[in-house]
Amino acid sequence: MTTNATKKNTFAAATEPAATEDQAVTVIGPPLRAGQSPEKVRFAHHLRVGGVEVKPGDDAYVSPDYARQLRGSGYIARTRSQA
């Protein structure tokens, strides 16, 4: 039996909390455009975003455009996450 030596990035490892309020939050997926601020979303389904495994119930920051796209595809939970 062969094993895959490829290490998977997990959501928890990719989104470590910032040490201070001055540091920027980690945005997964497409980068923010000029003048945009990240939107916090809660995922409803398992998804791999930019090499990061996101599980149902995980909260993450994404660009507003990407959040709109994910909502249309049904990947964002209907309940709003608490900011």
C-alpha positions in Angstrom: 0.0 0.0 0.0 1.4 3.4 -0.9 0.8 6.5 1.1 0.5 10.0 -0.1 3.3 12.1 1.4 1.6 15.4 0.4 0.7 17.5 3.4 -2.8 19.0 3.3 -3.3 22.5 4.7 -6.1 22.6 7.2 -8.3 25.6 7.8 -7.1 26.0 11.4 -3.5 26.1 10.4 -4.2 28.7 7.6 -6.2 31.1 9.7 -4.3 31.6 12.9 -5.7 34.5 14.9 -3.9 37.8 14.7 -1.8 38.7 17.7 -3.0 42.3 17.7 -5.8 44.4 16.3 -3.4 46.2 14.0 -2.5 43.1 12.0 -4.6 42.3 8.9 -6.9 39.2 8.9 -6.1 36.3 6.6 -8.3 36.3 3.5 -8.7 33.0 1.7 -9.6 32.7 -2.0 -9.2 35.5 -4.5 -7.5 38.7 -3.2 -9.4 41.8 -2.3 -9.7 44.6 -4.8 -8.7 48.1 -4.0 -11.1 49.7 -1.5 -12.8 46.4 -0.5 -12.9 45.1 3.0 -13.1 41.3 3.8 -16.4 39.7 4.6 -16.7 37.0 7.3 -18.7 34.0 6.1 -19.6 30.6 7.6 -19.3 27.6 5.2 -22.1 25.1 4.9 -20.2 22.5 2.9 -16.6 21.1 2.7 -14.6 23.1 0.2 -10.9 23.4 -0.8 -10.0 27.1 -1.3 -6.6 28.0 -2.5 -5.1 24.8 -1.1 -6.8 25.2 2.3 -9.4 22.6 3.4 -12.5 24.3 4.8 -15.1 22.2 6.7 -18.8 22.9 7.3 -19.2 25.4 10.1 -15.8 27.0 9.7 -15.7 30.8 9.6 -13.4 32.6 7.2 -12.7 36.0 5.7 -13.2 36.2 1.9 -13.6 39.0 -0.6 -17.2 40.3 -1.1 -17.1 39.2 -4.7 -16.1 35.7 -3.8 -18.7 35.6 -1.0 -21.4 36.4 -3.5 -20.2 33.7 -5.8 -20.1 31.1 -3.0 -23.6 32.1 -1.8 -24.9 31.5 -5.4 -23.3 28.1 -5.4 -24.7 27.2 -1.9 -21.4 26.9 -0.1 -22.2 29.7 2.5 -24.5 28.9 5.4 -27.8 30.8 5.5 -27.3 32.0 9.1 -25.0 35.0 9.5 -21.8 34.4 11.4 -21.3 36.4 14.6 -18.6 39.1 14.0 
